[in-house]
Amino acid sequence: MTKMRKIATEEAWTIPEVAAALRDVSRGPSQSLDKLLVGGIYDPPADASGYSAMNFLDGLLDIEEKRLPEMDALGVDMHLLSLTAPGVQMFDADTATDLAALANDRLAEVCRKRPDRFSGLASFAPQSPKRAAKEMERAINELKLNGFILNSHTHGEYLDDPKYWPCLEAAEALDACIYIHPRAASDTLKGPLQDYGMDSAMWGYGVEVGTHVVRMMAGGVFDAFPKLKICIGHMGEAIPFWIWRINFMNSRAQKIGRAPKTKLSIAEYFQQNFVVTTSGVEDPLALRYTIDKIGIDNVLWSIDYPYQPQKPAVDFMDAAPVTEAERHALYHGNAERIFHIAPLAD
């Protein structure tokens, strides 16, 4: 295989101020299911059990000590960095707005220092949609970041709610993709997910994001914002595998008045407005199916560092049953196009 650029597109990162604020949240009275992960990472118990034993926080705070040398050793050219879940969405509106701006400033500094190795997705605070839209404009136009990160629901609400549409309007106008990343399920979904480790990546995260994006498609969001681009990870959070049934049942629901009439079908919206990444799913059959189902132009490689190790993700894509042209698209071409990352000079 010829050497090709490798851009990983779901790579987590944080700053000490956000880490400290999340530690405070973990010590507070919130009953959010996110507290299981947040407490384990940001306020670990003395016995270092559970998530704290994995020491994710060091990996999230680090850029140059371990992350970059490991990227070098594995031939990973670039991480597309984003503030890790749950981002700023567990805070009050003022705190969230301030911390999003601070995180974006710090992220822009990282990208300016090493533009060959790092690009970034900007945070915003949906709790205050109009201020969020202004920060989104600043992040793209002034800070030159590459898109946006949103950690699924905000206080149990989703982007199909028109109160959040100033954020969608800004993203569409800026031609900037929103990556909808998982967080723990909202209070209305969390009940059966609290046992057996189902609350997070094993099952709950996919349920949460899948619910979010189906609501967006069924709710007519893309009739209002036809050029809006959304990215979801983990090989599409099961949506590509269920899309035939989702599409069929939505068309039936529209006919009997249980869902609003939309200009396009759910299958058409998914093809037109969504791209997916491979983060945390290193299954060649799943990859081949996803490419064949939604098209090679809509699939991007990612690692999900530090939650997933880098080497297996590289080994997976190097050995994936794809053509050389498809591998170029997966490894870097689609990321360059979707997230406006400058291609390498010939």
Secondary structure, DSSP 8 states (H G I E B T S, - for coil): ------EEEEEEE--HHHHHHHHHHHTSS---TTHHHHHHHHS--TT--GGGGGTHHHHHH-STTTHHHHHHHHT--EEEEEE-TTTTTTS-HHHHHHHHHHHHHHHHHHHHH-TTTEEEEB---TTSHHHHHHHHHHHHHTS----EEE-S-BTTB-TTSGGGHHHHHHHHHTT--EEE------TTT-GGGSSTTTTSTTTHHHHHHHHHHHHHHHTTHHHH-TT--EEE-GGGTTHHHHHHHHHHHHHHHHHTTSS---SS-HHHHHHHHEEEE-TT---HHHHHHHHHHH-GGGEE----TTTS-HHHHHHHHHH-S--HHHHHIIIIIHHHHHTT------
